[in-house]
């Protein structure tokens, strides 16, 4: 139950962070938004580290965390670009579907197949992610070009889930600090090489910083979910983040949630119940 709680909290905070990141990326380049969000997340991690002692991990943890960071950062840039270009209630769930499938496959080989009710819960969760991603105007097959970024971002997230789970088995904050310590210098170097500002415009700083704090909160809850439970449970529940993104888009952007998406949200709730039995 604790793993399920942490997984749900990761979905809620990740969804909020993605909504803010996608919103900010509509008026600023996504790479700049991600850079500031990563910095805000690192600041929060350093503050937490002052109050939560943890031994220094070996170099292997730093390397795995760094690789996870490269994949996760690429994924979030592609997702926020997709969110800024199209309907948030479409891009986020498609990305989440791919992000959930990869850890489930890996976990089946490394941790064995889950129990029958949990396995059925996985199926319902994956179906719910797909249902939430439907709109009434066109099918995904008619918009494959629009789905390329969400799909690629989902692959990046899925691999991030697997690698970060491996790096954080015995550590909580250090792998996340190592991930930010890898991504931030690379993002700043990219800005210098391309001769463009590294950060978004100052008026966006409070909003983007909030998104970064929510994003790192999602990461912390995901790590905790993986430490007390299975990789696939933590990843699938964390991948329900589109539900909060869709709800926030409906509230603040007036994006309409259709009947199919509503069924998807109900299916997601049923999946959570099945995985908790």
C-alpha positions in Angstrom: 0.0 0.0 0.0 2.9 2.4 0.8 4.3 1.8 -2.7 0.9 2.5 -4.3 0.6 5.7 -2.2 4.1 6.9 -3.3 3.3 6.0 -6.9 0.1 8.0 -6.9 1.8 11.0 -5.3 4.5 10.8 -8.0 1.7 10.8 -10.7 0.0 13.9 -9.1 3.2 15.9 -8.8 4.6 14.9 -12.2 1.3 15.8 -13.9 1.3 19.2 -12.2 4.9 19.8 -13.3 4.2 18.8 -16.9 1.2 21.1 -17.1 3.2 24.0 -15.9 6.2 23.1 -18.1 4.0 22.8 -21.2 2.2 26.0 -20.4 5.5 27.9 -20.0 6.9 26.3 -23.2 4.1 28.0 -25.2 5.8 31.4 -24.7 9.5 30.2 -24.3 11.7 27.5 -25.8 11.2 24.2 -23.9 15.0 23.7 -23.4 15.2 26.9 -21.5 12.2 26.0 -19.4 13.7 22.6 -18.6 17.0 24.2 -17.6 15.4 26.5 -15.0 13.1 23.7 -13.8 16.1 21.4 -13.3 18.0 24.1 -11.4 14.9 24.7 -9.1 14.7 21.0 -8.5 18.4 20.8 -7.6 18.1 23.6 -5.1 15.3 21.8 -3.4 17.3 18.6 -3.3 20.3 20.3 -1.8 18.1 21.9 0.9 16.6 18.4 1.7 20.1 16.9 1.8 21.0 19.3 4.6 18.3 17.8 6.8 18.4 14.1 5.5 21.9 12.6 6.0 22.8 9.9 3.4 26.2 8.3 2.7 28.0 9.1 -0.5 27.2 6.5 -3.1 29.8 4.7 -5.3 30.8 5.9 -8.7 28.5 3.3 -10.4 25.4 5.1 -8.9 26.6 8.4 -10.3 27.2 6.9 -13.7 23.8 5.2 -13.9 22.1 8.3 -12.6 23.8 10.4 -15.1 22.7 8.2 -18.0 19.2 8.2 -16.6 19.3 11.9 -16.5 20.3 12.2 -20.2 17.4 10.1 -21.2 14.9 11.7 -18.8 15.9 15.2 -19.8 15.6 14.4 -23.5 12.2 13.0 -22.7 10.9 15.9 -20.8 12.1 18.4 -23.4 10.3 16.5 -26.2 7.2 16.2 -24.0 7.0 19.9 -23.1 7.6 20.8 -26.8 4.7 18.5 -27.7 2.5 20.0 -24.9 3.2 23.5 -26.1 2.4 22.6 -29.7 -0.8 20.6 -29.3 -3.5 19.6 -27.0 -2.1 18.7 -23.6 -4.8 16.0 -23.0 -3.4 14.1 -26.0 0.4 14.4 -25.8 0.8 13.6 -22.1 -1.1 10.2 -22.1 0.6 9.0 -25.3 4.0 9.7 -23.7 2.9 8.0 -20.4 1.8 4.8 -22.3 5.3 4.2 -23.6 6.8 5.2 -20.3 4.8 2.5 -18.5 5.3 -0.3 -21.0 9.1 -0.4 -20.8 9.5 -0.9 -17.0 6.7 -3.5 -17.0 8.7 -5.6 -19.6 12.0 -5.1 -17.8 10.5 -5.9 -14.4 9.0 -9.2 -15.7 12.5 -10.4 -16.4 14.3 -9.0 -13.3 11.6 -9.3 -10.6 9.4 -12.0 -12.1 5.8 -11.8 -13.2 3.4 -9.9 -10.8 0.4 -11.5 -9.1 -2.7 -12.0 -11.2 -4.7 -9.1 -9.7 -1.7 -6.8 -10.1 -1.2 -8.0 -13.7 -4.9 -7.3 -14.5 -4.4 -3.8 -12.8 -1.5 -3.2 -15.2 -3.7 -4.0 -18.2 -6.4 -1.6 -16.9 -3.8 1.1 -16.3 -2.4 0.9 -19.8 -5.9 0.9 -21.2 -6.8 3.9 -19.1 -3.8 5.8 -20.4 -4.8 5.1 -24.0 -8.5 6.1 -23.3 -7.4 9.3 -21.7 -5.4 10.1 -24.9 -8.5 9.9 -27.2 -10.2 12.9 -28.7 -13.4 13.1 -30.8 -12.0 14.8 -33.8 -9.4 12.4 -35.2 -7.7 9.1 -34.4 -4.0 8.8 -33.4 -3.3 7.0 -36.7 -4.3 10.2 -38.5 -1.8 12.2 -36.5 1.3 10.0 -36.3 3.4 13.0 -37.0 2.0 14.8 -34.0 2.6 11.7 -31.9 6.3 11.3 -32.7 7.6 13.5 -29.9 5.2 12.1 -27.2 6.2 8.6 -28.2 9.9 9.3 -28.2 9.6 11.2 -24.9 7.8 8.1 -23.5 10.8 5.9 -24.5 13.1 8.3 -22.7 10.9 8.3 -19.6 10.6 4.5 -19.6 14.4 4.0 -19.7 14.7 6.7 -17.0 12.4 4.7 -14.8 14.4 1.6 -15.2 17.8 3.2 -14.7 16.8 5.4 -11.8 15.2 2.4 -10.0 18.5 0.6 -10.3 20.5 3.6 -9.0 18.2 4.4 -6.1 17.8 0.9 -4.5 19.9 2.0 -1.6 20.0 5.8 -2.0 17.2 8.4 -2.2 18.5 11.9 -2.8 22.0 11.3 -4.1 20.9 9.6 -7.4 18.6 12.6 -8.1 21.3 15.1 -7.3 23.7 13.2 -9.6 21.0 13.3 -12.3 20.7 17.1 -12.0 24.4 17.6 -11.8 24.7 15.8 -15.2 21.8 17.5 -17.0 22.2 21.1 -15.9 25.8 21.6 -17.2 24.9 20.0 -20.5 21.8 22.2 -20.9 23.9 25.3 -20.2 26.6 24.1 -22.5 24.0 23.7 -25.3 22.8 27.2 -24.7 26.4 28.6 -25.0 27.2 26.6 -28.1 24.0 27.7 -29.8 24.5 31.3 -28.5 21.1 31.6 -27.0 19.9 32.4 -23.4 20.1 29.5 -21.1 17.1 30.5 -19.0 13.6 31.7 -19.9 12.4 35.3 -19.5 12.3 36.5 -15.9 8.5 36.8 -15.7 8.3 33.1 -16.1 10.8 32.2 -13.4 8.3 31.8 -10.5 6.0 29.6 -12.6 8.8 27.5 -14.1 10.4 27.1 -10.6 7.1 25.8 -9.3 7.1 23.3 -12.1 10.6 22.2 -11.3 9.8 21.7 -7.7 6.7 19.6 -8.6 8.9 17.6 -11.1 11.5 16.8 -8.5 8.7 15.9 -6.0 7.5 13.4 -8.5 11.0 11.9 -8.8 11.4 11.6 -5.0 8.0 9.9 -4.7 8.9 7.5 -7.6 12.2 6.6 -5.9 10.4 5.9 -2.7 7.7 3.8 -4.4 10.4 1.7 -6.1 12.3 1.2 -2.8 9.3 -0.2 -1.0 7.7 -2.0 -3.9 8.2 -3.4 -7.4 9.6 -1.4 -10.3 6.6 -2.1 -12.5 4.1 -0.9 -9.9 6.0 2.3 -9.2 6.4 3.0 -12.9 2.8 2.2 -14.0 1.3 4.3 -11.1 3.7 7.1 -11.8 2.7 7.0 -15.5 -0.8 7.9 -14.5 0.4 11.5 -14.4 -1.6 12.5 -17.5 -4.8 12.4 -15.4 -3.7 15.4 -13.4 -2.4 17.1 -16.5 -5.7 16.6 -18.3 -7.7 17.9 -15.3 -5.5 21.0 -14.9 -5.8 21.6 -18.7 -9.6 21.4 -18.4 -9.7 23.8 -15.4 -7.2 26.4 -16.6 -7.2 26.1 -20.4 -10.8 25.0 -20.8 -9.7 21.9 -22.8 -12.8 19.7 -23.0 -12.7 16.2 -21.4 -14.8 13.9 -23.5 -16.7 10.8 -22.5 -13.9 8.4 -23.6 -11.4 10.3 -21.5 -13.8 10.2 -18.5 -14.0 6.4 -18.9 -10.2 6.4 -19.0 -10.0 8.2 -15.6 -12.5 5.7 -14.1 -10.5 2.8 -15.6 -7.3 4.2 -14.0 -9.1 4.3 -10.6 -10.1 0.7 -11.1 -6.5 -0.2 -12.0 -5.3 1.3 -8.7 -7.8 -0.7 -6.7 -6.8 -4.0 -8.4 -3.1 -3.3 -7.8 -3.8 -2.6 -4.1 -5.6 -6.0 -3.5 
